[in-house]
Amino acid sequence: MNRGAHKGGTAKGRFRSLPTLRRLVCRLVVAFFLYLPCLLFGGCAASKPQHVDRSLMREKGSARRNEGVPERYPIGCPDVLEITVVGRPEYTGRRTVRPDGRIDLGELGQPRVEGRAAPEVIHLIAGLLALPPEYVDVRVAEYHSQVLYLFGEVNGLQRTVPYRGQETVLDLLQRAGGITSGAAPDDVFVVRSRILDGQRPEVFHVDLRAIVLKQDQKTNLRLQPFDQIHVGATRRARLEKCFPPWLRPLYQLVCGLSSTPKSDRVTR
């Protein structure tokens, strides 16, 4: 009886394993047919964008490009200003720009600073105190009044970032943490809405590959408040998103083996 029961149990176990085997075969078949478009349409054949994502973060020209940019930033509500007055600690500290565009300076009153740049505010405060401008320093400590919009293959979530003046697209992407390895450096655009001006939107193409790898700054656009920066994805990255999560590691492995550029193989 025990032997028969044991045999019967073994047979049942074998029959139970058939659905598992069937699911495994189905998954392999699905994986095969999902891999076919990768071969047919060159998803795996598309090599990485020459490591533009890494080279972008290593680029060191930001200080030179942005010289004078903070000094031209138009102050607005609710930006926070860091004010320093030599010998007058009562006026030294942080002041938040109020909704009416003014800051509170105690006995000096509430001067209007909205729309002015930091050097203009320095002369304004120095005039109120009857001091030389060299005794006063003003800088924007926190940027809150204007933003930029980031979309696409940027590190982190698609989001707004504070506008800090007319920095370039390259400098903004560095400040935002760079682009993903799936970003297409030839597919970067800036959309300028022009709604406040009552004009049609403008679209600017940014050749990120030329900017980073060839130091060609012709398309390295200087940004304006509320610009939208769109970073496109490579064909390989777009195709990868079509795969279920459990199959993506296999896709990455297969495509990684088949798409390694010859130059990378030599250097490695």
Buried (B, 14 or more C-beta within 10 A) or exposed (E): EEEEEEEEEEEEEEEEEEEEEEEEEEEEEEBEEBBEEBEEEEBBEBBBBBEBBEBBEEBEBBEEBBEEBBBEBBBBBEBBBBBBBEEBEEBBEEBBBBEEBBBEBEEBEBBBBBEBBBEBBBEBBBEBBEBEEEBBBBBBEEBBBBBBBBBBBBBEEEEEBBBBBBBBBBBBBBBBEBBBBBBBBBBBBBBBBEEEEEEEEEEBEBBBBBBBBEEEEEBBBBBBBBBBBBBBBBBBBBBBEEBEEEBEEEBBEBBEEEBEEEEEEEEE
